[in-house]
């Protein structure tokens, strides 16, 4: 049982910068969106300071900017706590493998898992090149668009996909796909199964390309996925036979580590 809070009192050593970020999140959550000038006035800070805070929220997917340049809640804002207790163990188990792959390719590599129709990035190991894809840890994105998400979905059967995207619960949750959208997804996943990997060609953000592969639990079911992330200027590296060989080898080694640890979805 959660202990009831006695008094809502400002901490003696409150950090104003942290307080501004938390209040900004509350503003976006409770109003549905606001312009830069409104946020600066509400927080009683300069527009430049408000812009810096908003830039970080956009980077971490807690805010997005719409066509009118107003800021609205991003995907991370409404994401519930993860119901998957095994994710911390998975991250710890695979961190060295991801670091090794990032070093061999000199490109960024992310580990993610699926919750409903979205993926969540558990960790990112960055490459060392000056122009590289930065940390995406914590991002919550549409599984149909991310390379890792498509790699996971491709391992599920048609009946599961229909429950996820075509059921009454999908309508209630806002994830329902019409005939054309669902047909397009099925064709994409069939191509993913044929290739053995999934591609994201600027589907989630301009300038980002990715290659994703699924990871499997100790009982053989799909557990999570990982993706190699590159800037658009180096997109060709994802189709290089050397890259595919290294990524496939990493998948095999990580699957072996998961089996050896006995890690399952219910763990």
DOPA-621697 format. One record per residue (C-alpha): residue number from 1; x negated, y negated, z negated. Coordinates in Angstrom, 2 decimals, always signed. Layout:
<sites>
+-----+---------+---------+---------+
:   i :      c1 :      c2 :      c3 :
+-----+---------+---------+---------+
: NUM :       X :       Y :       Z :
...
+-----+---------+---------+---------+
</sites>
This chain:
<sites>
+-----+---------+---------+---------+
:   i :      c1 :      c2 :      c3 :
+-----+---------+---------+---------+
:   1 :   +0.00 :   +0.00 :   +0.00 :
:   2 :   -1.34 :   -3.42 :   +0.98 :
:   3 :   -2.01 :   -5.71 :   -1.97 :
:   4 :   +0.09 :   -8.86 :   -1.92 :
:   5 :   -1.84 :  -12.09 :   -1.57 :
:   6 :   -1.49 :  -14.26 :   -4.67 :
:   7 :   -2.24 :  -17.72 :   -3.25 :
:   8 :   -2.92 :  -19.03 :   +0.26 :
:   9 :   -5.87 :  -21.23 :   -0.60 :
:  10 :   -8.58 :  -22.53 :   +1.68 :
:  11 :  -11.90 :  -20.82 :   +0.88 :
:  12 :  -14.40 :  -22.99 :   -0.95 :
:  13 :  -17.04 :  -22.42 :   +1.72 :
:  14 :  -14.78 :  -22.42 :   +4.76 :
:  15 :  -16.49 :  -22.36 :   +8.16 :
:  16 :  -14.82 :  -25.05 :  +10.24 :
:  17 :  -15.90 :  -23.54 :  +13.57 :
:  18 :  -14.36 :  -20.17 :  +12.66 :
:  19 :  -11.24 :  -21.89 :  +11.37 :
:  20 :  -10.88 :  -23.79 :  +14.64 :
:  21 :  -11.08 :  -20.56 :  +16.66 :
:  22 :   -8.50 :  -18.82 :  +14.47 :
:  23 :   -6.15 :  -21.79 :  +14.62 :
:  24 :   -6.61 :  -21.92 :  +18.38 :
:  25 :   -5.62 :  -18.26 :  +18.64 :
:  26 :   -2.55 :  -19.01 :  +16.53 :
:  27 :   -1.61 :  -21.95 :  +18.78 :
:  28 :   -1.78 :  -19.83 :  +21.93 :
:  29 :   +0.05 :  -16.96 :  +20.25 :
:  30 :   +2.89 :  -19.06 :  +18.85 :
:  31 :   +3.41 :  -21.54 :  +21.70 :
:  32 :   +2.67 :  -19.30 :  +24.66 :
:  33 :   +0.10 :  -21.74 :  +26.01 :
:  34 :   -1.28 :  -25.26 :  +25.88 :
:  35 :   -3.43 :  -27.73 :  +27.77 :
:  36 :   -6.94 :  -28.72 :  +26.75 :
:  37 :   -5.86 :  -32.19 :  +25.63 :
:  38 :   -3.05 :  -30.78 :  +23.46 :
:  39 :   -5.42 :  -28.30 :  +21.81 :
:  40 :   -8.03 :  -30.97 :  +21.11 :
:  41 :   -5.40 :  -33.20 :  +19.52 :
:  42 :   -3.90 :  -30.34 :  +17.48 :
:  43 :   -7.29 :  -29.32 :  +16.09 :
:  44 :   -8.50 :  -32.92 :  +15.78 :
:  45 :  -11.68 :  -32.20 :  +17.74 :
:  46 :  -13.15 :  -33.62 :  +20.93 :
:  47 :  -12.03 :  -32.25 :  +24.32 :
:  48 :  -15.57 :  -31.00 :  +24.94 :
:  49 :  -15.55 :  -29.04 :  +21.66 :
:  50 :  -12.11 :  -27.62 :  +22.48 :
:  51 :  -13.36 :  -26.61 :  +25.92 :
:  52 :  -16.30 :  -24.73 :  +24.40 :
:  53 :  -13.98 :  -22.80 :  +22.09 :
:  54 :  -11.58 :  -21.97 :  +24.92 :
:  55 :  -14.45 :  -20.82 :  +27.12 :
:  56 :  -15.37 :  -18.21 :  +24.52 :
:  57 :  -11.76 :  -17.06 :  +24.16 :
:  58 :  -11.51 :  -16.68 :  +27.93 :
:  59 :  -14.80 :  -14.76 :  +27.95 :
:  60 :  -13.47 :  -12.34 :  +25.31 :
:  61 :  -10.06 :  -12.07 :  +27.05 :
:  62 :   -8.10 :  -13.77 :  +24.26 :
:  63 :   -7.07 :  -16.53 :  +26.67 :
:  64 :   -6.58 :  -17.03 :  +30.40 :
:  65 :   -6.12 :  -20.15 :  +32.49 :
:  66 :   -3.07 :  -20.26 :  +34.74 :
:  67 :   -2.53 :  -22.04 :  +38.06 :
:  68 :   -1.68 :  -25.32 :  +36.30 :
:  69 :   -4.97 :  -25.04 :  +34.32 :
:  70 :   -3.10 :  -24.54 :  +31.05 :
:  71 :   -4.45 :  -21.90 :  +28.68 :
:  72 :   -2.21 :  -18.94 :  +27.81 :
:  73 :   -2.68 :  -15.78 :  +25.69 :
:  74 :   -4.95 :  -13.18 :  +27.30 :
:  75 :   -4.66 :   -9.37 :  +27.25 :
:  76 :   -6.68 :   -9.00 :  +24.05 :
:  77 :   -4.27 :  -11.23 :  +22.15 :
:  78 :   -1.41 :   -8.72 :  +22.09 :
:  79 :   -3.43 :   -5.53 :  +21.93 :
:  80 :   -2.46 :   -3.43 :  +18.89 :
:  81 :   -5.09 :   -1.70 :  +16.75 :
:  82 :   -6.52 :   +1.37 :  +18.42 :
:  83 :   -4.78 :   +4.60 :  +17.36 :
:  84 :   -7.93 :   +6.55 :  +18.30 :
:  85 :  -10.11 :   +7.30 :  +15.23 :
:  86 :  -12.75 :   +9.05 :  +17.36 :
:  87 :  -13.87 :   +5.94 :  +19.25 :
:  88 :  -16.51 :   +4.84 :  +16.71 :
:  89 :  -18.06 :   +8.31 :  +16.75 :
:  90 :  -18.01 :   +8.34 :  +20.56 :
:  91 :  -19.78 :   +4.99 :  +20.73 :
:  92 :  -22.47 :   +6.14 :  +18.30 :
:  93 :  -22.86 :   +9.46 :  +20.07 :
:  94 :  -23.33 :   +8.02 :  +23.56 :
:  95 :  -25.15 :   +4.72 :  +22.93 :
:  96 :  -28.60 :   +6.17 :  +23.68 :
:  97 :  -27.34 :   +7.78 :  +26.90 :
:  98 :  -25.80 :   +4.51 :  +28.06 :
:  99 :  -28.97 :   +2.61 :  +27.18 :
: 100 :  -31.04 :   +5.09 :  +29.17 :
: 101 :  -28.79 :   +4.78 :  +32.24 :
: 102 :  -28.80 :   +0.97 :  +32.01 :
: 103 :  -32.60 :   +1.07 :  +31.87 :
: 104 :  -32.96 :   +3.44 :  +34.81 :
: 105 :  -30.64 :   +1.40 :  +37.02 :
: 106 :  -31.50 :   -1.99 :  +35.50 :
: 107 :  -27.78 :   -2.74 :  +35.61 :
: 108 :  -25.13 :   -3.15 :  +32.92 :
: 109 :  -23.18 :   -0.10 :  +31.74 :
: 110 :  -19.91 :   -0.06 :  +29.76 :
: 111 :  -18.12 :   +2.64 :  +27.76 :
: 112 :  -14.32 :   +2.50 :  +27.61 :
: 113 :  -11.21 :   +4.46 :  +26.71 :
: 114 :   -7.53 :   +4.25 :  +27.66 :
: 115 :   -4.63 :   +3.22 :  +25.45 :
: 116 :   -1.34 :   +3.28 :  +27.33 :
: 117 :   -1.75 :   +1.49 :  +30.64 :
: 118 :   -4.86 :   -0.44 :  +29.58 :
: 119 :   -8.52 :   +0.27 :  +29.01 :
: 120 :  -10.61 :   -1.08 :  +26.15 :
: 121 :  -14.35 :   -1.56 :  +26.40 :
: 122 :  -16.13 :   -0.06 :  +23.38 :
: 123 :  -19.63 :   -1.29 :  +24.21 :
: 124 :  -21.78 :   -2.71 :  +27.00 :
: 125 :  -25.51 :   -2.18 :  +27.48 :
: 126 :  -26.80 :   -4.98 :  +29.69 :
: 127 :  -29.38 :   -4.69 :  +32.46 :
: 128 :  -32.47 :   -6.89 :  +32.36 :
: 129 :  -32.18 :   -8.67 :  +35.70 :
: 130 :  -31.68 :  -12.46 :  +35.55 :
: 131 :  -28.47 :  -12.13 :  +37.56 :
: 132 :  -26.47 :   -9.41 :  +35.81 :
: 133 :  -23.03 :   -8.61 :  +34.45 :
: 134 :  -22.84 :   -9.73 :  +30.82 :
: 135 :  -21.34 :   -8.10 :  +27.75 :
: 136 :  -17.73 :   -6.95 :  +28.26 :
: 137 :  -17.30 :   -5.37 :  +24.81 :
: 138 :  -13.74 :   -5.71 :  +23.53 :
: 139 :  -12.09 :   -6.48 :  +26.86 :
: 140 :   -8.59 :   -5.09 :  +27.35 :
: 141 :   -7.71 :   -4.63 :  +31.01 :
: 142 :   -5.25 :   -2.96 :  +33.37 :
: 143 :   -6.36 :   +0.67 :  +33.77 :
: 144 :   -5.24 :   +0.65 :  +37.43 :
: 145 :   -7.84 :   -2.01 :  +38.25 :
: 146 :  -10.95 :   -1.04 :  +36.31 :
: 147 :  -13.31 :   +1.60 :  +37.67 :
: 148 :  -13.33 :   +3.40 :  +34.32 :
: 149 :   -9.55 :   +3.23 :  +34.06 :
: 150 :   -9.04 :   +4.75 :  +37.50 :
: 151 :  -11.56 :   +7.47 :  +36.69 :
: 152 :   -9.51 :   +8.39 :  +33.60 :
: 153 :   -6.11 :   +8.22 :  +35.33 :
: 154 :   -7.35 :  +10.40 :  +38.20 :
: 155 :   -7.82 :  +13.27 :  +35.72 :
: 156 :   -4.11 :  +13.30 :  +34.79 :
: 157 :   -1.38 :  +15.10 :  +36.70 :
: 158 :   +1.57 :  +13.57 :  +38.54 :
: 159 :   +3.99 :  +14.23 :  +35.69 :
: 160 :   +1.82 :  +12.28 :  +33.24 :
: 161 :   +1.48 :   +9.35 :  +35.65 :
: 162 :   +5.24 :   +9.25 :  +36.15 :
: 163 :   +5.80 :   +9.12 :  +32.39 :
: 164 :   +3.21 :   +6.37 :  +32.09 :
: 165 :   +4.44 :   +4.19 :  +34.96 :
: 166 :   +7.94 :   +5.31 :  +36.04 :
: 167 :   +9.85 :   +6.20 :  +32.86 :
: 168 :  +12.37 :   +4.18 :  +30.88 :
: 169 :   +9.72 :   +3.59 :  +28.23 :
: 170 :   +7.44 :   +2.15 :  +30.94 :
: 171 :  +10.24 :   -0.33 :  +31.78 :
: 172 :  +10.59 :   -1.31 :  +28.13 :
: 173 :   +6.83 :   -1.71 :  +27.74 :
: 174 :   +6.49 :   -3.79 :  +30.91 :
: 175 :   +4.27 :   -1.29 :  +32.71 :
: 176 :   +6.81 :   +0.02 :  +35.23 :
: 177 :   +5.67 :   +0.38 :  +38.87 :
: 178 :   +8.02 :   +0.29 :  +41.84 :
: 179 :   +7.86 :   +2.88 :  +44.63 :
: 180 :   +5.25 :   +1.02 :  +46.67 :
: 181 :   +3.03 :   +0.23 :  +43.68 :
: 182 :   +3.18 :   +3.77 :  +42.34 :
: 183 :   +2.53 :   +5.26 :  +45.76 :
: 184 :   -0.52 :   +3.03 :  +46.16 :
: 185 :   -1.83 :   +4.08 :  +42.76 :
: 186 :   -1.40 :   +7.78 :  +43.55 :
: 187 :   -3.32 :   +7.40 :  +46.82 :
: 188 :   -6.12 :   +5.54 :  +45.04 :
: 189 :   -6.39 :   +8.24 :  +42.39 :
: 190 :   -6.43 :  +10.99 :  +45.02 :
: 191 :   -9.36 :   +9.23 :  +46.67 :
: 192 :  -11.05 :   +8.93 :  +43.29 :
: 193 :  -10.70 :  +12.68 :  +42.72 :
: 194 :  -12.10 :  +13.38 :  +46.19 :
: 195 :  -15.16 :  +11.20 :  +45.60 :
: 196 :  -15.70 :  +12.13 :  +41.98 :
: 197 :  -15.90 :   +8.48 :  +40.95 :
: 198 :  -13.85 :   +5.28 :  +41.06 :
: 199 :  -14.73 :   +1.85 :  +42.40 :
: 200 :  -13.67 :   -1.63 :  +41.32 :
: 201 :  -14.40 :   -4.19 :  +44.04 :
: 202 :  -13.60 :   -7.54 :  +42.40 :
: 203 :  -10.18 :   -6.26 :  +41.27 :
: 204 :  -10.62 :   -7.47 :  +37.68 :
: 205 :  -12.79 :  -10.53 :  +38.23 :
: 206 :  -14.40 :  -12.37 :  +41.10 :
: 207 :  -17.99 :  -11.37 :  +41.68 :
: 208 :  -17.89 :   -8.07 :  +39.78 :
: 209 :  -18.18 :   -4.59 :  +41.30 :
: 210 :  -18.20 :   -1.37 :  +39.29 :
: 211 :  -18.46 :   +2.39 :  +39.62 :
: 212 :  -16.78 :   +4.54 :  +36.98 :
: 213 :  -16.77 :   +8.20 :  +36.00 :
: 214 :  -14.68 :  +10.09 :  +33.46 :
: 215 :  -16.00 :  +11.70 :  +30.28 :
: 216 :  -14.50 :  +14.86 :  +28.84 :
: 217 :  -13.69 :  +16.10 :  +25.36 :
: 218 :  -14.94 :  +19.35 :  +23.85 :
: 219 :  -11.82 :  +21.13 :  +25.10 :
: 220 :  -12.26 :  +19.85 :  +28.67 :
: 221 :   -9.62 :  +17.13 :  +28.73 :
: 222 :  -10.41 :  +13.57 :  +29.77 :
: 223 :  -11.59 :  +11.55 :  +26.77 :
: 224 :  -13.03 :   +8.27 :  +28.01 :
: 225 :  -15.12 :   +6.86 :  +30.84 :
: 226 :  -18.17 :   +4.78 :  +31.60 :
: 227 :  -18.90 :   +2.31 :  +34.38 :
: 228 :  -21.92 :   +0.71 :  +36.01 :
: 229 :  -21.29 :   -3.03 :  +36.49 :
: 230 :  -23.08 :   -5.11 :  +39.12 :
: 231 :  -22.72 :   -8.60 :  +40.61 :
: 232 :  -21.19 :   -8.73 :  +44.09 :
: 233 :  -24.57 :   -9.61 :  +45.62 :
: 234 :  -25.82 :   -6.12 :  +44.65 :
: 235 :  -22.62 :   -4.17 :  +45.37 :
: 236 :  -24.43 :   -1.89 :  +47.82 :
: 237 :  -26.40 :   -0.36 :  +44.95 :
: 238 :  -23.25 :   +1.46 :  +43.82 :
: 239 :  -23.19 :   +3.49 :  +47.03 :
: 240 :  -26.91 :   +4.25 :  +46.98 :
: 241 :  -27.52 :   +8.03 :  +46.72 :
: 242 :  -30.08 :   +7.44 :  +43.94 :
: 243 :  -27.49 :   +5.52 :  +41.90 :
: 244 :  -24.86 :   +8.20 :  +42.39 :
: 245 :  -27.35 :  +10.90 :  +41.40 :
: 246 :  -28.36 :   +9.07 :  +38.21 :
: 247 :  -24.76 :   +8.30 :  +37.24 :
: 248 :  -23.69 :  +11.91 :  +37.87 :
: 249 :  -26.61 :  +13.17 :  +35.77 :
: 250 :  -25.66 :  +10.77 :  +32.98 :
: 251 :  -22.05 :  +12.01 :  +33.11 :
: 252 :  -23.24 :  +15.61 :  +32.77 :
: 253 :  -25.52 :  +14.78 :  +29.85 :
: 254 :  -22.85 :  +12.78 :  +28.02 :
: 255 :  -20.24 :  +15.51 :  +28.53 :
: 256 :  -22.74 :  +17.99 :  +27.05 :
: 257 :  -23.33 :  +15.71 :  +24.04 :
: 258 :  -19.57 :  +15.40 :  +23.47 :
: 259 :  -19.10 :  +19.18 :  +23.65 :
: 260 :  -21.99 :  +19.78 :  +21.26 :
: 261 :  -20.46 :  +17.33 :  +18.78 :
: 262 :  -17.04 :  +19.00 :  +19.11 :
: 263 :  -15.41 :  +15.63 :  +19.79 :
: 264 :  -11.74 :  +15.83 :  +20.78 :
: 265 :   -8.89 :  +13.37 :  +21.25 :
: 266 :   -7.41 :  +14.42 :  +17.89 :
: 267 :  -10.71 :  +14.09 :  +16.02 :
+-----+---------+---------+---------+
</sites>
